[in-house]
Amino acid sequence: MSGSLNFERSGLTPTTEGQDELLGPVEVGRILGVKPQVVVNWIREGRAHPSAVDGIGRNRFTAEDVVRLRAGLGQRRTRSTRASSVRDEPEEGGNAGQGG
């Protein structure tokens, strides 16, 4: 992979074995530029698949998992589809003419 992730900038280094360093949603979000809750949502939606779950139920990702997530980000744009469904009405009219 030619620079698909910038582990150096995030302070993380991928290992050759892939299992030595396990990352949580906070670290994965930091690498991918999203909030940790977004990573958790992806897990719930089946879009992200952690390699491990620790003894107290926390999801853990390998560097390879993060590479796969990064590759899949360009295929779906949830923010744009969500924004288009929320804004059904034009803002010009506003609520000024509605009394209560």
C-alpha positions in Angstrom: 0.0 0.0 0.0 1.6 3.2 -1.1 0.8 5.6 1.8 -2.9 4.8 2.1 -2.6 5.4 5.9 -0.3 7.7 7.6 0.6 5.7 10.7 3.7 7.9 11.4 1.6 11.0 11.8 -0.8 9.3 14.2 2.1 7.8 16.3 1.1 4.3 15.4 3.2 1.8 13.4 1.9 -1.2 11.6 3.6 -4.5 12.6 4.7 -7.2 10.2 2.7 -9.7 12.2 -0.5 -7.6 12.1 -1.6 -8.8 15.6 0.9 -7.1 17.9 -0.8 -3.8 18.2 -4.6 -3.8 18.6 -6.4 -0.5 18.2 -9.7 0.7 19.7 -12.3 3.0 18.0 -10.6 6.1 19.3 -7.3 5.3 17.6 -9.0 4.0 14.4 -11.1 7.2 14.3 -8.0 9.3 14.8 -6.2 7.6 11.9 -9.2 7.8 9.6 -10.2 11.3 10.5 -13.6 10.5 12.0 -15.0 10.5 15.5 -14.8 7.3 17.6 -18.7 7.1 17.6 -18.6 6.8 13.8 -16.3 3.8 14.1 -18.7 2.2 16.6 -21.6 3.0 14.3 -19.8 1.2 11.4 -19.4 -1.9 13.6 -23.1 -1.9 14.5 -24.0 -1.4 10.8 -21.7 -4.3 9.8 -19.5 -2.0 7.8 -16.5 -2.5 10.1 -15.3 -5.8 11.5 -12.8 -5.8 14.4 -10.3 -8.6 14.5 -10.8 -9.1 18.3 -13.0 -8.2 21.2 -11.2 -8.1 24.5 -12.3 -9.6 27.8 -14.5 -6.7 28.7 -16.2 -6.4 25.3 -14.1 -3.6 23.7 -13.6 -3.9 19.9 -10.0 -4.1 18.7 -8.7 -3.6 15.2 -5.4 -4.5 13.6 -3.5 -2.3 11.2 -4.8 -4.5 8.4 -8.4 -3.9 9.6 -7.7 -0.1 9.4 -6.3 -0.4 5.9 -9.4 -2.3 4.8 -11.7 0.4 6.4 -9.7 3.2 4.7 -10.1 1.4 1.3 -13.8 1.1 1.8 -14.4 4.7 2.8 -14.4 5.9 -0.9 -17.1 3.4 -1.8 -19.8 4.8 0.5 -20.5 8.3 1.6 -23.0 8.2 4.4 -22.8 11.9 5.3 -23.9 13.1 1.8 -26.8 10.6 1.7 -27.9 11.5 5.2 -27.7 15.2 4.6 -29.8 15.0 1.4 -32.6 13.1 3.2 -32.7 15.6 6.1 -33.0 18.7 4.0 -36.3 18.1 2.2 -37.7 21.6 2.4 -36.1 24.8 1.2 -34.9 27.3 3.9 -36.2 30.4 2.2 -39.7 30.3 3.7 -38.5 29.5 7.2 -41.0 29.5 10.0 -41.8 33.2 10.0 -45.4 32.9 8.6 -46.4 30.1 11.0 -48.2 31.3 14.1 -48.9 29.3 17.2 
